[in-house]
Amino acid sequence: MTAAAADDPEAPIRALCAAGAWDGAATMVVERYGRELLEYLVAIARSEADGADAFSQFTEDLWKGLPRFRWQASARTWSYTLARHALSRLRRDPNRRPGRAIALSDAPEVARAAEAVRSRTISYLRTEVKDQVAALRDQLSPEDQAILILRIDRKLEWRDVARALADEPDPLGDAEIARRSAALRKRFERIKNDLKALVERARAGPQ
């Protein structure tokens, strides 16, 4: 293994893609990032059912899209983009509810991994007691929540946050990424101020 490969946490996924092992690569992505993606979807959808449905659609999009993925961003960043677009499509057509996105006969590894992630994550979300900051976050808009999750919880670089939140399916140019990154940083400062104000009001109690 080269030094570059050793430093690349996604080297095993890249290797599977290079070998054309798409089911294995998709399974690894779901196992590695599925829980954080589903938590993200439930948070910005403000609905467990919508988040879970979007996750099912994301899994199918991932499986179908991997052969065309060109690694212009990390698989993790690309997955956030796919997940967000899956939720957007669901919101545009709320009557379109996927069943099992991938049949076991089509890609059994991927389907089993997605179902395991969904079961564990939904169970966790139902039993986890939210702390004060998490509860306050729910008062923010879904868009502001998405920025907080991607930047603070997932620790994505601003350029990757911009890519993950892009509405366009095609990769953005460097200049546009830089422009959006700068705008997101400014919005992030405003979100932090909003959270601080919410915390101060919560501490003050009912007026």
C-alpha positions in Angstrom: 0.0 0.0 0.0 1.3 3.4 -0.9 1.7 6.2 1.6 -1.1 8.1 -0.1 -3.4 5.1 0.2 -2.5 4.6 3.8 -3.5 8.2 4.6 -6.8 7.9 2.7 -9.5 6.6 5.0 -11.6 5.8 2.0 -8.9 3.8 0.2 -10.9 0.5 0.7 -13.9 2.0 -0.9 -11.8 3.4 -3.8 -10.2 0.0 -4.2 -13.6 -1.8 -4.5 -14.8 0.8 -7.0 -11.6 0.4 -9.0 -12.3 -3.3 -9.1 -15.9 -2.8 -10.2 -17.2 -4.3 -6.9 -20.1 -1.9 -6.7 -22.2 -3.9 -4.2 -19.2 -4.2 -1.8 -18.4 -0.5 -2.2 -22.0 0.6 -1.6 -22.2 -1.7 1.4 -19.0 -0.2 2.9 -20.3 3.3 2.4 -23.7 2.5 4.1 -21.9 0.7 7.0 -19.4 3.5 7.5 -21.6 6.6 7.0 -25.2 5.3 7.1 -26.0 6.1 10.8 -24.8 9.7 10.5 -26.6 10.2 7.3 -29.9 8.9 8.6 -29.6 11.0 11.8 -28.9 14.0 9.5 -32.0 13.3 7.4 -34.3 12.8 10.3 -33.0 16.1 11.8 -33.5 18.3 8.7 -36.8 16.5 7.7 -38.2 17.0 11.2 -39.8 13.6 10.7 -38.6 10.1 11.5 -40.7 8.7 8.7 -39.6 11.2 6.0 -35.9 10.8 7.1 -36.2 7.0 6.9 -37.9 7.1 3.5 -35.2 9.5 2.2 -32.5 7.2 3.5 -34.1 4.3 1.5 -34.0 6.5 -1.6 -30.4 7.6 -0.8 -29.3 3.9 -0.6 -30.8 3.2 -4.0 -29.2 6.3 -5.5 -25.8 5.4 -4.0 -25.9 1.9 -5.4 -27.0 3.1 -8.9 -24.7 6.1 -8.9 -21.4 4.6 -7.7 -20.2 3.5 -11.2 -20.5 7.1 -12.4 -18.9 8.6 -9.3 -15.6 10.4 -10.3 -14.2 11.1 -6.8 -14.2 14.9 -7.2 -15.2 14.9 -3.5 -15.0 12.2 -0.8 -17.6 9.5 -0.8 -18.8 10.9 2.5 -19.4 14.4 1.1 -21.0 12.9 -2.0 -23.3 10.8 0.2 -24.5 13.9 2.0 -25.3 15.4 -1.4 -27.2 12.3 -2.5 -29.1 12.2 0.8 -30.2 15.8 0.7 -31.3 15.4 -2.9 -33.3 12.3 -2.0 -35.1 14.2 0.7 -35.8 17.1 -1.7 -37.4 14.7 -4.2 -39.5 13.2 -1.4 -40.7 16.7 -0.4 -41.6 17.6 -4.0 -43.6 14.4 -4.3 -44.8 13.4 -0.8 -47.0 10.6 -2.2 -44.0 8.9 -3.6 -43.1 6.6 -0.7 -40.4 4.0 -1.5 -40.8 0.6 -0.1 -37.6 -1.5 0.0 -35.4 0.7 -2.2 -33.1 -2.2 -3.2 -34.5 -5.7 -3.5 -32.5 -8.4 -1.7 -32.2 -10.2 -5.0 -30.6 -7.1 -6.6 -28.0 -6.3 -4.0 -28.4 -8.3 -0.9 -25.3 -7.0 0.9 -26.4 -3.4 0.4 -30.0 -4.0 1.4 -29.1 -5.8 4.6 -26.6 -3.1 5.6 -29.1 -0.4 5.0 -31.8 -2.2 7.0 -29.4 -2.8 9.9 -28.4 0.9 9.9 -32.0 2.0 9.8 -33.1 -0.4 12.6 -30.2 0.6 15.0 -30.4 4.3 14.3 -34.1 4.7 14.6 -34.0 2.8 17.9 -31.3 5.1 19.1 -33.2 8.2 18.1 -36.3 7.1 19.8 -34.6 6.3 23.1 -31.9 9.0 23.2 -32.7 11.9 25.6 -31.9 15.2 24.0 -29.8 17.6 25.9 -30.6 21.3 26.1 -28.5 22.3 23.1 -30.1 19.6 20.9 -33.5 20.7 21.9 -32.7 24.3 21.1 -31.3 23.3 17.8 -34.8 22.0 16.9 -35.9 25.6 17.0 -33.6 26.5 14.1 -34.7 26.2 10.5 -33.9 22.9 8.8 -31.3 24.7 6.6 -29.5 26.1 9.6 -29.6 22.7 11.3 -28.0 21.2 8.2 -25.1 23.6 8.4 -24.6 22.9 12.1 -24.6 19.2 11.6 -22.3 19.2 8.6 -19.8 21.6 10.1 -19.9 20.8 13.9 -21.1 17.3 14.2 -19.6 15.9 11.0 -16.6 18.2 10.9 -16.7 18.7 7.2 -14.5 21.4 5.7 -16.4 24.4 4.4 -15.8 23.5 0.8 -17.4 20.1 1.5 -20.3 21.7 3.3 -20.9 23.8 0.2 -20.8 20.8 -2.0 -23.1 18.8 0.3 -25.7 21.6 0.3 -25.5 22.3 -3.4 -28.8 22.0 -5.3 -26.9 21.3 -8.6 -26.2 17.6 -9.3 -23.0 18.4 -11.2 -19.7 19.4 -9.4 -19.3 23.1 -8.8 -16.3 25.0 -10.0 -13.6 26.2 -7.6 -14.7 29.9 -7.8 -18.3 29.0 -7.0 -17.3 26.7 -4.2 -15.1 29.5 -2.7 -18.0 32.0 -2.9 -20.5 29.6 -1.3 -18.0 28.6 1.4 -17.5 32.3 2.4 -21.3 32.8 2.5 -21.8 29.7 4.6 -19.1 30.9 7.1 -21.0 34.2 7.5 -24.3 32.3 8.0 -22.7 30.0 10.5 -21.7 33.0 12.7 -25.3 34.2 12.6 -26.5 30.7 13.5 -24.2 30.6 16.5 -25.5 34.0 17.7 -29.1 32.7 17.3 -28.2 29.7 19.4 -26.6 31.8 22.1 -29.7 33.9 22.3 -31.9 30.8 22.6 -29.7 29.5 25.4 -29.9 32.8 27.2 -33.7 32.9 26.9 -33.9 29.3 28.2 -31.8 30.1 31.2 -33.9 33.2 32.0 -37.0 31.0 32.1 -40.6 32.2 31.4 -41.0 35.9 31.4 
